[in-house]
C-alpha cells in the first residue's frame, strides 16, 4: 500500500499554500514571469495570478513582486520571504514523507518525532545512540552535567559546555539522543567503586552478541527496553576476562565522551 500526504498551509481557514501554489512559486523563481511560470506549473494565467494575489494578501510579507512595462515587458520575482517559504515547505514535505515511511516500517518506533527523525536522518560513526529525557542540569563552572533518564529507567550523565546547554535549549523533560563511540566503553564484571560512581557512567546489561577478533572484541549488551549498548574492547583491556553470551556485565564510560543531540 502506498500512501501520499499532501501538505497544505492555511491561515484563518483560508488556503495559503499547497503543492500547486508552491510549484508555481518555484517556476516563477526560475523564469521570472507569472505567465511563463503558470504554463510550466500547469496553471492558467488567471489561476496563477489569483493564487499569487491571494498569497500576497494573507502573507505577513509578499511572496512575489511584479513589474509592468520596461524592457522585455516587465516580469515577476520571488521576494526573500517567498524564497524562504519554498525552502521551508520542502523541509516540511521531507519530514512528512519520513513520518509516512515510519507508518509502514514496523522497525521504527513512533513514540516521538525524535524517534522518527533519528532513524531516517541521523548518520554517525558513534555506535551508541541512547534516547532519554533530561531530568536535571547541574552547573559545573563553565560546564553543565546533564542527567538523562533512559527508556530502561537507568540514569546517565553527559558533561557539556554551558554554551551547548543554552544552544540546545536543554530543560528538564526535554527528549535527547546521546551519542558516544564503542571504543570509549569498557567492560567488567564488577561495578565501579563509590568514589568513581560520581565521575563515571555505568550500565548493567546482558551480553547478547560477541564478535572476537585477534586484538579486540565487539560486545553488544542489552540494557533493557530494547536498547543496546556497544563496546569495542581491546583484549589487554579485558585483563583476562573471558566474555560469555547471556551473562551480565557492566559497561563503563566517561560523561565527557558523550555528545547530546535533540530536535
C-alpha positions in Angstrom: 0.0 0.0 0.0 1.3 3.4 -1.0 0.1 6.5 1.0 0.6 10.0 -0.2 0.2 13.0 2.1 -0.4 16.5 0.5 0.9 19.4 2.6 -1.5 22.3 2.8 -1.0 25.5 4.8 -4.0 27.6 5.8 -4.3 30.9 7.6 -7.6 32.0 9.2 -9.2 29.0 7.5 -8.2 30.3 4.1 -5.8 28.5 1.7 -2.3 29.9 1.8 0.0 27.2 0.2 -0.4 23.8 -1.4 1.6 21.7 -3.8 0.3 23.6 -6.9 0.9 27.0 -5.5 4.4 26.1 -4.4 5.2 24.6 -7.8 4.1 28.0 -9.3 6.4 29.9 -6.9 9.3 27.7 -7.9 8.7 28.2 -11.6 8.4 32.0 -11.1 11.7 31.9 -9.3 13.3 30.2 -12.2 11.8 32.1 -15.2 10.9 35.5 -13.6 7.5 35.5 -15.2 4.0 34.8 -13.8 2.7 33.8 -17.3 5.6 31.5 -18.1 5.6 30.2 -14.5 1.9 29.4 -14.8 2.5 27.5 -18.0 5.3 25.4 -16.5 3.3 24.7 -13.4 0.3 23.6 -15.5 -2.0 26.5 -14.5 -3.9 29.1 -16.5 -2.6 32.7 -16.2 -5.7 33.8 -14.4 -5.5 30.9 -11.9 -1.8 31.7 -11.3 -2.4 35.5 -10.9 -5.3 34.8 -8.4 -3.1 32.4 -6.4 -0.3 34.9 -6.1 -2.7 37.7 -5.2 -4.3 35.6 -2.5 -0.9 34.6 -1.1 0.3 38.2 -1.0 -2.8 39.4 0.7 -2.7 36.9 3.6 1.0 36.6 3.9 2.8 38.7 6.5 5.2 39.7 3.7 4.7 39.5 -0.1 5.9 36.3 -1.7 6.1 37.6 -5.3 6.6 41.2 -6.6 5.8 42.1 -10.2 6.8 44.9 -12.6 4.9 46.1 -15.7 6.4 47.8 -18.8 10.0 48.5 -19.3 12.5 46.5 -21.4 11.1 43.0 -22.1 7.6 43.9 -20.9 8.2 43.5 -17.2 8.3 40.4 -15.1 8.0 38.9 -11.6 10.4 37.8 -8.9 10.2 36.0 -5.6 10.8 38.1 -2.6 13.3 36.9 0.1 10.3 35.7 2.1 8.9 33.8 -0.9 12.3 32.0 -1.4 12.4 31.2 2.3 8.8 29.8 2.1 9.8 27.4 -0.7 12.8 26.1 1.3 10.7 25.6 4.5 7.9 23.9 2.5 10.4 21.5 1.0 11.7 20.7 4.5 8.2 20.1 5.8 7.5 17.8 2.9 10.6 15.8 3.7 9.5 15.5 7.3 6.0 14.5 6.3 7.5 11.8 4.0 9.6 10.4 6.8 6.5 10.2 9.1 4.6 8.3 6.4 7.5 5.9 5.9 7.6 5.3 9.6 4.0 4.3 9.5 4.8 1.5 7.1 8.1 0.5 8.7 7.4 -1.5 11.8 11.1 -1.3 12.9 10.7 2.4 13.5 9.4 3.4 16.9 6.9 6.3 16.7 6.7 7.5 20.3 8.1 10.9 19.3 9.4 13.0 16.5 13.0 12.3 17.7 12.5 8.6 17.1 11.4 9.1 13.5 14.0 11.8 12.6 16.9 9.9 14.2 16.0 6.7 12.3 15.8 8.3 8.9 18.3 11.2 9.1 20.9 10.7 11.7 24.1 9.1 10.2 27.0 9.0 12.6 30.0 6.8 13.3 29.0 6.7 17.0 27.6 3.2 17.5 25.9 4.1 20.8 22.7 6.2 20.3 20.6 6.2 23.5 17.4 8.1 23.8 16.3 9.6 27.1 14.8 12.5 28.9 16.6 15.2 30.8 15.9 15.0 34.5 18.4 17.5 35.9 21.0 20.0 34.9 23.9 20.6 37.4 26.1 23.6 36.8 29.9 22.9 37.0 32.0 26.1 36.5 31.8 26.7 32.7 30.3 23.3 32.0 27.0 21.6 32.9 26.3 18.0 34.0 23.2 16.8 32.2 21.4 13.9 33.9 19.4 11.9 31.5 16.9 9.1 32.3 17.0 6.4 29.6 13.9 4.4 28.4 15.3 1.5 30.5 14.9 3.6 33.6 18.7 4.0 34.2 20.2 7.4 34.6 23.5 8.5 33.0 25.3 11.9 32.8 26.8 13.9 30.0 29.1 16.8 30.6 28.9 19.6 28.0 29.7 23.3 27.9 27.3 25.9 29.3 27.1 27.4 25.8 26.0 24.0 24.4 23.3 23.7 27.1 21.9 27.1 26.0 22.2 26.4 22.3 20.3 23.1 22.7 17.8 24.8 25.0 18.0 21.9 27.4 15.5 21.8 30.2 14.1 19.1 32.4 11.7 16.7 30.5 13.3 17.5 27.1 14.0 14.5 24.9 17.6 14.0 23.8 19.7 11.5 22.0 23.1 10.6 23.5 25.9 9.6 21.2 29.2 8.0 22.1 31.6 5.7 20.4 32.0 2.0 21.1 35.8 2.2 21.9 35.0 4.6 24.8 33.2 1.8 26.7 35.0 -0.6 29.0 33.5 -4.0 30.1 33.8 -5.5 33.6 32.1 -8.0 36.0 32.2 -5.6 38.9 30.5 -2.2 39.5 32.6 0.9 39.9 33.7 2.0 43.4 31.6 4.5 45.3 34.4 7.1 44.7 34.2 6.6 40.9 30.4 6.5 40.8 30.0 10.3 40.6 32.6 10.6 37.8 31.8 7.6 35.6 28.7 6.3 33.9 27.9 2.6 34.3 25.1 0.5 32.9 24.4 -3.2 33.5 23.4 -5.4 30.7 23.2 -8.9 29.3 25.7 -10.0 26.6 23.6 -10.8 23.5 26.3 -10.7 20.8 30.0 -11.1 20.7 32.5 -10.8 17.8 36.0 -11.7 18.7 39.0 -10.5 16.6 42.7 -11.1 17.0 43.3 -7.9 19.0 39.8 -6.8 20.2 36.2 -7.9 20.7 32.9 -6.2 19.7 30.4 -6.5 22.5 26.6 -6.0 22.4 24.8 -5.5 25.8 21.1 -5.5 26.2 20.5 -2.8 28.8 16.7 -3.1 28.8 13.6 -1.8 26.9 15.1 -2.8 23.5 18.2 -0.6 23.9 21.6 -1.9 23.0 24.9 -0.7 24.2 28.0 -1.4 22.1 31.6 -1.7 23.2 34.8 -2.3 21.2 37.3 -3.5 23.7 40.9 -4.4 23.2 41.9 -7.8 24.7 44.6 -6.3 27.0 41.8 -4.0 28.5 39.8 -7.1 29.4 42.6 -8.2 31.7 42.0 -11.9 31.2 38.2 -11.6 31.4 36.5 -14.3 29.3 33.2 -13.0 27.9 30.3 -15.3 27.6 26.9 -14.9 25.9 23.8 -14.4 28.2 26.0 -13.4 31.1 25.6 -10.0 32.8 28.4 -7.4 32.7 28.9 -3.7 33.5 29.6 -1.1 30.8 31.5 1.9 32.0 32.1 5.2 30.0 33.1 8.8 30.7 30.4 11.6 30.7 32.8 13.8 28.8 32.8 11.5 25.8 29.0 11.9 25.2 27.5 14.1 22.6 24.0 15.4 23.3 21.6 15.9 20.3 18.0 17.0 20.2 15.3 18.5 18.0 
